[in-house]
Amino acid sequence: MKIFFLENSDIIFNGDSLNSNSIGGSERTLINISTELAKFNYDVFVFNNPTNEKIISNVKWHHIKSIKNFDNPDISIAMSDSNLLNLVKCPKKFVWSHSVETIEKFIRKKQLLPFLKNKPVVLLEGNYHYKKRSLFTSLFGKYILKLAPDYDFINAKIDLEYIPNNNAIFTTRPDRNLSFLLECWHKIFSQTSNAKLYINPPYKLSQSDISRNVLLRKLSTKNELIIDLLQSKVMLVPGHKGEVFCLAAEEAKALCVPIVTMGFGSLSERVDHLKTGYIAKTKSEFINFAIDILNNNKTYLELKKNLMKIRGIRTYENVASDLIKIIDK
C-alpha cells in the first residue's frame, strides 16, 4: 500500500531533522509516523519542502512540487491543509489537524471548498481536540490519534534516586500562558530555596524576572533539551486553549519529570492528578503545588516513581498501529 503525506509549511526539514531545534511538534510527528509506517512495510512518501530529495529510513522524501511526477497513492494524509489533497487522486483521504479550528478559522484559512471536494476524514490528537472539532468541520468522520514522545526521550537513562536542584522548566511557546506562569513564579520563588525557572526563547526578561531567577534556555539540540529536563524537578505548564496535545508535557513525562498545570486546553489529559503531577483548580493551588514539589523531596520522588511505572507505554509504534486501524476502516 502506498501512502502519501502532504506538508507545505515554510519549515525546511526531512527525516534527518529529528534532532534539530528548527522544527516543532508537528514536524517531529510527521518524521516519526512516516518512519514507523515504513517499518510496517508500507510504501511511504513525504512531499514537503526538504533540503534535498532522498530516502531516509525507507521513507521517500520529495519536494511538494514534484508530486505530479508520481502515480497516485492508496492513501493520502494532508498535514493541516485540505488544499493539499487537490494534488492527488486516491480512494482514502485524511487531514491531520494540529490545532483548534473554529468554523470561522476554517473558512478564513480557505479550507471549506477543498474539504467538501475531497471529503477527508479528520485525525485529531486527543479528547479536548475531538470535542472542539465541530460536526461541520468533521462532516466525513473524525478519529483520535494520540501522539507519543520521540524514542530518545523514552530511552534516556533515568536515575530514580537522583534529586535535581530546585529547577523548574517551561518548554513550550511563550504565548501559551507564560505570562500567567511568571505571575505565579514570583510567589513560588519567594517560598522556595534557590529556585530557578528555565523558559524558552525568544522572550525579553524584565528586571523583575531576572531578580527571581527566571532564565532563558539555550535552544540547541534535542539532546540538550533532554539534559535540561533531567535536571529539572518540575515542569510548570499552565496549558492554553490552543494546546491540542502539548508534546512538551509528554516529553517531560517520558523523562519522569512531574508536571503542575491548570489543565487548560489538553493539559488535563497529560497529567494523572496526584500520581504524575497536579492539576490545579485555582492560581493559588498552582502555586502551592509547585512549591510542594520543589520543597518536598518525598513528594518529588513519589511522583517520579509513578511516572517511571508508565514510562514508554505509548510509543510511535503504537501511534502507527492505531493509524493503520483507522486507515483500514
MARROBA-34149 format. One line per 10 residues: number of its first residue (from 0); for each residue z, y, x of N, C-alpha, C, O. Coordinates in steps of 0.05 Angstrom, whole numbers. Each point is the difference from the previous one (the first is absolute). Layout:
BEGIN
NUM	Z,Y,X,Z,Y,X,Z,Y,X,Z,Y,X  ...
//
This chain:
BEGIN
0	0,-24,17,0,24,-17,0,25,17,15,2,20  -32,17,-27,-2,25,16,15,22,-14,-4,5,-24  21,9,39,17,22,-10,-7,25,15,1,0,25  -7,21,-40,-3,26,13,24,18,-7,8,2,-23  4,10,44,19,22,-4,-15,26,5,-14,3,21  17,17,-38,-14,25,2,21,23,3,17,3,-17  -20,12,38,19,21,6,-14,24,13,-16,-4,19  21,28,-28,-16,22,10,17,25,5,-8,23,-6  32,-27,18,16,23,8,-11,12,26,-18,-11,13  30,33,-5,-8,14,25,13,-13,24,-7,7,23
10	25,-26,-27,14,-13,22,-18,-21,12,-10,-17,-13  7,19,39,-17,-19,15,17,-22,10,18,4,16  -23,-29,-25,16,-22,8,-15,-26,-4,-19,-2,-15  29,-19,28,-10,-27,-5,23,-20,5,23,9,1  -29,-34,1,21,-20,3,16,2,26,21,-13,2  -30,28,17,15,4,25,19,24,-2,14,6,20  -12,7,-43,16,24,-3,28,-4,-10,14,19,-6  -6,-44,3,25,-6,-14,24,13,13,20,7,-14  -20,-3,40,23,12,14,-3,30,5,17,12,13  -38,0,-25,-5,28,5,17,17,-19,7,-8,-22
20	2,31,32,15,19,-17,-18,18,-17,10,17,-14  -36,-21,17,-19,17,-15,-6,-11,-28,-14,13,-16  23,-37,10,-5,-12,-26,26,-1,-16,22,0,11  -25,-1,-37,22,-1,-18,3,-28,-14,-13,-19,9  29,18,-30,5,-25,-13,-24,-13,-13,-3,-24,2  -14,40,-14,-23,-11,-14,-20,-12,20,-13,-21,-5  10,34,29,-18,-11,20,11,-26,12,-15,-19,5  42,18,0,12,-24,10,-2,-23,-20,-4,-23,7  6,30,-33,-3,-20,-21,-27,-12,1,-3,-24,-2  -18,40,5,-27,-10,1,-5,-18,24,-12,-21,-2
30	22,29,25,-2,-16,24,13,-27,-4,-11,-21,6  36,21,-16,15,-24,-3,-12,-19,-21,-2,-24,5  -5,34,-28,-10,-17,-21,-28,-12,7,-5,-23,-6  -12,39,18,-26,-11,8,3,-21,21,-14,-21,0  32,25,19,5,-20,21,11,-26,-11,-9,-22,8  27,24,-27,12,-24,-13,-21,-15,-16,0,-25,0  -16,39,-15,-20,-13,-17,-20,-15,18,-10,-22,-8  3,33,31,-18,-14,18,12,-27,10,-14,-19,5  41,18,-3,13,-25,8,-3,-21,-22,2,-24,6  -6,32,-31,-5,-18,-22,-29,-8,-2,-9,-12,-20
40	-7,18,41,-28,-7,2,-18,15,-20,-21,-10,-7  30,33,-2,-18,18,-15,-18,15,19,8,6,23  -32,1,-31,-18,16,16,6,30,-6,-8,10,-21  24,3,38,11,26,-6,-14,22,16,-3,-1,24  -5,21,-39,-13,24,11,17,25,-8,10,2,-22  -7,16,41,12,26,-6,-21,21,6,-10,2,22  4,15,-42,-18,22,4,16,26,-2,10,7,-21  -8,7,43,15,25,1,-13,18,21,-24,1,2  41,13,13,-10,18,21,11,-8,27,15,15,12  -21,-39,-3,11,-10,26,-12,15,23,-22,11,-2
50	35,-13,25,-11,13,24,-25,-15,9,-19,13,10  18,-39,-13,-24,-15,5,1,-26,-17,21,-8,-9  -44,-4,5,-2,-23,-17,5,-25,17,-13,-5,20  32,-11,-29,7,-24,15,14,-20,-17,9,6,-22  -6,-31,32,15,-20,-14,28,-2,14,1,-4,24  20,6,-40,27,0,10,16,-20,-17,2,4,-24  8,-25,36,15,-21,-14,-16,-11,-23,11,-4,-22  -36,0,27,-19,-11,-20,-6,18,-24,-12,-8,-19  20,33,21,-7,20,-20,-22,17,11,1,10,23  -22,-6,-39,-23,15,9,2,30,-9,-1,6,-23
60	5,11,43,4,29,-5,-26,14,3,-13,-1,21  4,16,-42,-25,14,0,3,28,-12,18,5,-15  -36,12,23,0,27,-12,-8,-1,-29,-18,-15,-7  31,31,-9,-6,0,-29,-29,6,-6,-11,-9,-20  -2,25,37,-28,7,-5,-19,-23,5,-23,1,-9  32,-22,22,-17,-23,6,1,-21,-22,-13,-21,3  28,25,-24,5,-21,-20,-26,-8,-14,-3,-23,-9  -16,41,8,-26,-5,-13,-16,-22,15,-18,-11,-12  26,6,36,-15,-20,16,11,-29,-4,-10,-19,12  30,16,-29,13,-26,-3,-4,-10,-29,-2,15,-19
70	1,-42,17,-2,-13,-26,26,6,-16,21,3,12  -23,-3,-38,23,6,-16,22,-22,2,-7,-23,5  32,31,-8,22,-20,2,6,-13,-26,-12,6,-21  31,-24,22,11,-13,-25,22,18,-11,4,1,-24  11,12,42,23,17,-8,-2,26,15,-6,1,24  11,21,-38,2,26,14,26,13,-8,8,0,-23  6,11,43,25,14,-4,-1,28,12,-2,3,25  2,17,-42,0,27,10,28,10,4,17,-3,-18  -12,16,40,26,11,6,2,28,-12,-11,19,11  24,-17,-33,7,26,-14,-23,12,-16,5,14,-19
80	-30,-18,27,-22,16,-11,-21,-18,-15,-14,-16,13  13,19,-39,-19,-16,-16,-29,7,6,-17,-17,-5  12,41,15,-28,7,7,-12,-19,20,-25,-4,-1  41,-8,18,-10,-18,21,-12,-25,-12,-17,-13,12  25,6,-36,-10,-24,-13,-29,3,-8,-14,-20,-6  4,45,5,-28,4,-7,-18,-10,22,-24,-4,-4  35,-1,28,-16,-8,23,-8,-30,-1,-18,-8,16  31,-8,-33,-6,-28,0,-3,-11,-28,9,12,-20  -22,-35,18,-1,-15,-25,13,-27,5,-7,-14,19  27,7,-35,13,-26,3,15,-6,-26,5,18,-16
90	2,-43,12,12,-8,-26,29,10,-4,8,3,-23  7,1,44,28,9,-2,5,24,17,-5,0,24  16,21,-37,5,25,14,29,8,-4,11,-4,-22  1,15,42,28,9,-1,3,27,13,-15,8,17  35,7,-26,9,25,13,29,-4,8,17,-6,-16  -11,9,42,27,-2,10,12,28,1,-8,17,17  27,-11,-35,11,26,-2,24,3,19,16,-18,3  -14,41,10,22,6,19,17,24,-9,16,10,15  -21,-1,-40,15,24,-9,4,-1,-30,-13,-16,-14  30,34,5,3,4,-29,-24,17,-9,-5,22,11
100	-10,-32,-31,-24,14,-8,1,6,-30,-5,-18,-16  12,42,9,0,9,-28,-28,1,-10,-19,1,15  16,1,-42,-27,2,-11,-13,26,9,-24,0,6  40,22,-4,-11,25,10,-11,-2,28,-22,9,6  38,-22,12,-8,-4,27,-24,-19,2,-18,4,16  18,-24,-33,-22,-20,-1,-26,14,-6,-20,-6,13  20,24,-32,-25,14,-7,-7,21,21,-23,3,8  44,11,3,-5,21,20,-12,-12,26,-16,13,13  24,-38,-7,-9,-13,24,-27,-14,-4,-9,-16,17  -3,21,-41,-27,-11,-7,0,-31,1,-19,-12,10
110	40,1,-22,2,-29,-2,-10,-12,-26,-5,-23,-2  3,40,-19,-5,-10,-27,-26,-14,-2,-1,-23,-9  -21,35,16,-27,-12,-4,-3,-25,16,-9,-21,-11  15,21,38,-3,-26,14,19,-22,-10,-7,-23,2  30,31,-12,19,-19,-10,-12,-14,-25,1,-24,-2  -12,40,-16,-11,-11,-25,-26,-16,6,-5,-20,-13  -10,28,33,-24,-14,8,6,-27,13,-14,-20,-6  33,20,24,5,-24,16,21,-19,-12,1,-24,8  15,34,-26,20,-16,-14,18,-16,19,3,-24,-3  10,38,22,16,-14,20,28,-7,-11,11,14,-16
120	0,-36,26,28,-6,-3,16,16,20,-9,4,23  32,7,-30,16,17,17,23,-16,13,14,-14,-13  -12,17,40,22,-13,15,21,22,5,-6,21,11  31,-28,-18,22,19,2,22,-12,17,2,-25,2  16,41,10,17,-10,21,29,-4,-8,17,-6,17  -10,8,-42,27,-5,-9,4,5,-29,-18,9,-14  43,-14,4,6,4,-28,-2,29,-9,-11,6,-21  21,12,38,-2,29,-6,-29,9,-2,-8,14,-18  -8,-23,37,-28,6,1,-14,-10,-25,-17,14,-12  23,-39,4,-11,-13,-23,6,16,-25,-18,5,-17
130	43,3,14,8,15,-24,-13,27,-2,-6,10,-21  1,2,45,-11,27,1,-30,0,-6,-12,21,-6  -1,-44,9,-29,-2,-4,-6,-2,-30,9,-19,-13  -23,39,2,-4,1,-29,-19,-22,-9,-15,-12,16  15,6,-42,-18,-20,-12,-29,9,5,-17,-16,5  12,42,-8,-27,10,3,-11,-4,28,-23,-8,3  39,13,18,-9,-2,27,3,-28,12,-4,-5,23  11,-14,-41,0,-28,8,-12,-17,-23,9,-22,-6  -29,33,-6,-13,-11,-24,-10,-29,4,0,-15,-19  -7,8,43,-12,-26,5,19,-19,14,-9,-21,10
140	34,28,-10,21,-18,11,14,12,24,-11,17,14  36,-25,-11,15,9,23,20,-21,9,11,-15,-17  -7,13,43,19,-20,11,17,13,22,-9,18,13  33,-29,-10,17,9,21,-5,-17,25,-1,-25,-2  -3,38,24,-4,-14,26,19,14,20,-7,20,12  31,-31,-9,20,12,17,-7,-4,30,-11,-20,8  17,40,8,-7,1,28,21,-15,17,19,-12,-11  -23,13,37,18,-12,19,-1,17,26,-20,14,4  40,-16,12,-2,14,26,-18,-15,20,-5,-24,-4  -4,37,24,-15,-13,21,17,-22,13,25,1,-1
150	-38,-21,12,14,-22,12,18,9,24,20,-13,6  -28,34,7,16,10,23,28,8,-9,20,-4,15  -17,14,-39,27,7,-10,16,-25,-7,24,-1,4  -38,-19,-15,13,-24,-8,8,-17,24,21,-14,0  -37,15,21,5,-17,23,17,13,22,7,-13,20  -1,38,-23,17,13,21,27,-13,1,11,-9,-20  0,8,44,26,-14,5,23,18,-12,1,24,5  17,-37,-20,22,13,-12,26,-11,11,4,-24,0  14,41,9,27,-8,9,19,8,-22,6,23,-5  4,-44,-9,17,5,-24,27,13,8,12,12,-18
160	-4,-14,43,26,11,8,-3,28,11,20,14,5  -44,-5,-1,-5,26,12,6,22,-20,-10,-1,-23  25,21,31,6,23,-17,-11,25,13,10,9,21  -31,4,-33,-11,23,13,19,24,-1,21,-1,-13  -28,22,27,14,25,-3,-4,11,-29,-16,-12,-15  29,33,8,-2,11,-27,-26,15,-4,-1,24,-5  -21,-39,8,-27,12,-4,-10,-7,-28,0,-24,-8  -9,44,-6,-14,-4,-26,-29,7,5,-7,15,18  -11,-26,-35,-28,4,4,-15,3,-26,8,-12,-21  -29,28,21,-17,5,-23,-29,-1,10,-8,19,15
170	-7,-40,-21,-26,-3,13,-24,3,-19,-22,-8,6  27,20,-29,-22,6,-18,-8,30,2,10,14,17  -28,-5,-34,-10,27,2,20,21,-8,16,-5,-18  -16,28,31,19,22,-7,-1,9,-29,20,9,-11  -44,-12,-2,-2,9,-27,12,-20,-20,-1,4,-24  12,-26,34,12,-20,-17,31,4,-1,15,-17,8  -7,41,-17,28,7,-4,16,2,26,24,-6,0  -37,14,22,15,5,24,20,24,-4,22,0,11  -31,20,-27,18,23,-5,26,-9,-13,21,10,7  -23,-28,-26,24,-11,-13,18,-14,21,24,4,0
180	-37,-20,17,15,-15,21,15,19,19,23,-4,6  -37,26,2,13,19,19,24,14,-13,19,6,14  -21,-1,-40,23,12,-14,24,-19,1,22,8,5  -28,-34,-9,21,-20,0,11,-4,29,24,-4,4  -43,6,15,8,-6,28,21,20,10,17,-8,16  -18,32,-24,19,20,9,29,-9,-7,18,5,16  -15,-17,-39,26,-10,-8,6,-27,14,23,-4,9  -43,-13,-6,4,-25,14,8,5,29,19,-13,10  -32,31,3,5,6,28,29,10,4,12,-7,20  -3,23,-39,27,11,3,22,-21,-2,23,5,8
190	-29,-28,-19,20,-21,-4,-6,-25,16,12,-21,-5  -29,23,24,-8,-23,16,0,7,30,-10,21,7  21,-38,9,2,6,29,-26,-5,14,-12,-21,-2  3,42,17,-24,-2,17,-25,-10,-15,-16,-15,11  13,23,-36,-23,-9,-16,-25,15,8,1,24,6  -23,-39,-7,-27,12,5,-19,-9,-21,1,-23,-9  -18,40,0,-21,-6,-19,-27,4,12,-7,22,9  -9,-44,-8,-27,1,12,-20,1,-23,0,-17,-18  -18,36,19,-21,3,-21,-27,1,14,-3,5,24  -18,-8,-40,-27,0,10,-11,29,2,5,16,-18
200	-20,-10,39,-15,24,1,-25,-3,-18,-6,-23,-8  -8,44,1,6,28,7,21,12,-19,-2,-3,-24  21,16,35,20,14,-16,13,21,18,7,-6,23  -4,30,-34,13,22,16,30,0,-7,8,6,-22  8,-14,42,29,-1,-3,12,28,0,-8,17,16  27,-12,-34,14,25,0,23,-2,21,6,-21,9  5,44,-2,23,0,18,24,-16,-12,15,-12,14  -13,14,-41,21,-15,-13,-4,-30,3,18,-15,4  -43,6,-7,-7,-28,4,7,-9,29,12,-21,4  -21,37,15,4,-7,28,30,-2,6,9,-18,15
210	7,36,-26,29,0,5,13,-24,-12,23,-7,8  -36,-6,-26,11,-24,-13,-14,-26,9,-1,-20,-15  -10,21,39,-12,-23,13,-23,-12,-16,-3,-25,-2  -14,41,-11,-25,-9,-11,-21,1,21,-5,21,12  -7,-43,-6,-19,-2,23,-27,-11,-10,-2,-16,-18  -19,26,31,-27,-10,-6,-6,-24,17,3,0,24  -12,-22,-37,-9,-23,14,-26,6,15,-14,19,-8  9,-35,28,-26,2,13,-18,-21,-13,6,-24,0  -29,33,-12,-18,-19,-12,-18,-11,22,-17,14,11  21,-40,-5,-17,-12,20,-10,-27,-11,-17,0,-18
220	26,-22,29,-10,-26,-9,19,-13,-20,22,10,-5  -32,-31,-8,17,-15,-19,24,-12,15,21,-2,-12  -25,-6,36,23,-11,16,22,20,3,24,-7,-1  -31,32,5,20,21,2,15,4,-26,24,6,-1  -39,-8,-21,12,2,-26,20,-23,-4,22,5,-10  -29,-29,18,18,-23,-2,26,5,16,22,-5,-9  -25,16,33,23,6,17,18,21,-14,24,-3,-1  -36,24,-10,15,21,-14,15,-12,-23,23,7,-5  -35,-25,-10,13,-12,-24,23,-18,9,21,0,-12  -26,-16,33,21,-18,10,24,15,10,23,-10,1
230	-27,35,8,22,16,10,12,18,-22,16,18,6  -23,-23,-31,10,15,-23,20,-16,-16,-3,-25,-3  23,38,-6,21,-14,-16,-6,0,-30,10,-16,-15  -27,36,7,-7,2,-29,-26,15,-3,-6,18,16  -10,-26,-35,-23,16,-8,8,16,-25,9,-11,-20  -12,37,21,6,18,-22,-27,9,-12,-14,16,12  8,-26,-36,-26,6,-12,4,3,-30,1,-19,-15  1,44,5,5,5,-28,-21,-13,-18,7,-9,-22  -32,8,31,-21,-8,-17,-15,24,-12,9,23,3  -31,-29,-17,-16,22,-11,-17,-11,-23,-7,-24,1
240	1,40,-21,-15,-9,-23,-28,-10,8,-13,-15,-15  3,24,38,-27,-8,9,1,-25,18,-21,-10,8  45,-1,-4,3,-23,18,-3,-26,-17,17,-7,-16  -40,-7,20,-6,-23,-17,9,-27,14,2,-20,-14  5,21,39,11,-23,14,20,7,21,22,-11,1  -28,29,16,16,9,24,1,-22,20,20,-14,3  -42,11,12,-1,-19,22,21,6,21,10,-19,13  -3,44,-9,20,8,20,26,-14,-6,13,-10,19  -5,9,-44,25,-13,-7,-2,-30,4,19,-13,8  -42,1,-14,-3,-29,4,0,-7,29,10,-21,8
250	-20,39,9,1,-5,29,29,1,10,8,-16,17  8,35,-27,28,1,7,15,-25,-8,16,-11,15  -21,2,-39,12,-25,-10,-6,-24,18,17,-16,6  -42,15,3,-8,-23,17,14,1,27,3,-21,13  7,44,-5,15,3,25,30,1,-6,16,7,18  -8,-14,-43,28,-2,-8,15,27,2,23,1,8  -37,20,-15,12,27,-1,7,6,-29,-18,1,-17  44,3,11,7,6,-28,-12,26,-10,-7,18,17  3,-16,-43,-14,23,-11,19,13,-21,12,-13,-16  -11,40,16,12,15,-21,-21,17,-13,-15,14,13
260	13,-16,-40,-22,13,-14,11,11,-27,21,-9,-10  -36,27,-1,5,9,-28,-16,-18,-19,4,2,-25  -22,-18,35,-16,-17,-17,-23,14,-13,-13,-12,-18  6,36,27,-23,14,-12,-26,-15,5,-2,-13,21  -16,14,-40,-25,-15,4,5,-29,1,14,-11,-17  -25,-3,37,3,-29,3,24,-8,17,4,-24,5  12,43,5,21,-6,19,21,-19,-11,12,-15,16  -8,15,-42,20,-18,-11,-9,-29,3,16,-19,-1  -43,15,5,-10,-27,4,3,-10,29,-2,-24,5  8,42,13,2,-7,28,29,-8,7,4,-11,22
270	15,17,-39,29,-4,7,13,-17,-21,-3,4,-24  19,-24,33,17,-15,-17,28,13,2,14,-4,20  -6,19,-40,24,17,1,25,-17,8,5,-21,-12  9,31,31,25,-12,11,-5,-24,18,19,-9,13  -44,0,-11,-6,-23,17,-17,8,24,7,-8,23  -28,23,-27,-17,9,22,1,30,5,-14,11,17  30,2,-33,2,29,2,13,11,-26,13,-15,-14  -18,40,9,12,13,-24,-21,17,-15,-17,13,12  18,-15,-38,-16,17,-17,19,20,-14,15,-8,-17  -17,33,26,19,20,-11,-10,11,-26,-24,3,-5
280	44,4,-12,-7,12,-26,2,31,1,-11,14,-16  26,-5,36,4,29,2,-3,8,30,1,-17,18  -3,43,-13,-1,10,27,26,-6,15,-1,-7,24  23,9,-38,26,-6,13,2,-29,8,10,-7,21  -20,-11,-38,0,-29,7,-18,-5,24,8,-15,18  -31,28,-17,-18,-3,23,14,7,25,-1,-15,20  15,38,-20,15,9,24,22,-20,7,3,-7,24  12,-2,-43,23,-17,5,-9,-28,10,12,-12,17  -34,2,-28,-10,-26,9,-10,2,29,6,-18,16  -19,40,-9,-9,3,28,24,2,19,-1,-13,21
290	21,28,-29,24,3,16,14,-27,4,9,-7,22  -9,-9,-43,13,-27,1,-13,-18,21,14,-12,16  -40,11,-16,-15,-17,19,4,11,29,5,-16,18  -7,42,-15,2,11,27,29,-2,11,3,-4,24  16,6,-40,28,0,9,13,-28,0,21,-4,13  -32,-14,-28,13,-26,-4,-17,-22,11,-19,-9,-13  26,-1,36,-16,-22,13,0,-25,-17,-19,-15,1  41,10,-15,2,-24,-17,-21,1,-22,-14,-20,-5  11,44,-7,-20,3,-21,-28,-4,11,-17,-14,-11  12,27,34,-26,-2,13,-7,-30,6,-22,-9,-6
300	40,-5,18,-6,-28,8,-3,-18,-24,-16,-19,2  30,24,-23,-3,-17,-24,-28,5,-12,-13,-20,-8  4,45,6,-26,5,-10,-22,-11,18,-20,-11,-10  24,13,36,-19,-11,19,-2,-30,-3,-22,-11,2  44,-3,-6,0,-29,-3,-15,-7,-25,-15,-20,0  18,35,-22,-14,-6,-24,-30,4,3,-16,-15,-11  9,36,26,-29,5,5,-12,-22,17,-24,-8,-5  39,-4,23,-10,-22,16,-7,-24,-17,-19,-15,7  34,11,-28,-5,-23,-18,-27,1,-14,-11,-21,-6  1,45,1,-25,2,-14,-23,8,18,-23,4,-9
310	28,-2,34,-20,9,19,-24,-19,1,4,-24,3  -27,34,-5,-24,-16,2,-7,-16,-24,-19,-17,0  33,22,-23,-6,-15,-24,-28,6,-10,-15,-17,-10  7,43,12,-27,7,-8,-16,10,24,8,19,14  -31,-31,-9,-17,7,22,-28,5,-11,-5,-4,-24  -14,12,41,-27,4,-9,-14,-26,-7,-21,1,-13  31,-23,22,-11,-26,-9,6,-2,-30,-17,-10,-15  41,18,6,7,0,-29,-17,20,-15,-10,-6,-22  6,29,33,-17,21,-13,-28,-11,-4,-12,3,-22  1,-15,43,-27,-11,-2,-2,-23,-21,-19,-1,-16
320	39,-16,15,1,-22,-19,1,11,-29,-14,-10,-17  30,31,13,2,13,-26,-26,13,-8,-9,-1,-23  -5,14,42,-26,12,-5,-20,-21,-8,-16,4,-18  16,-27,32,-19,-21,-6,4,-10,-29,-19,-5,-14  44,2,5,6,-8,-27,-11,20,-20,-11,-8,-21  13,34,27,-11,20,-18,-30,-1,-1,-12,1,-21  -1,-4,45,-28,-2,1,-11,-24,-15,-21,2,-13  35,-24,14,-9,-25,-13,3,0,-30,-9,-19,-13  23,38,1,5,0,-29,-26,7,-15,0,0,-24
//
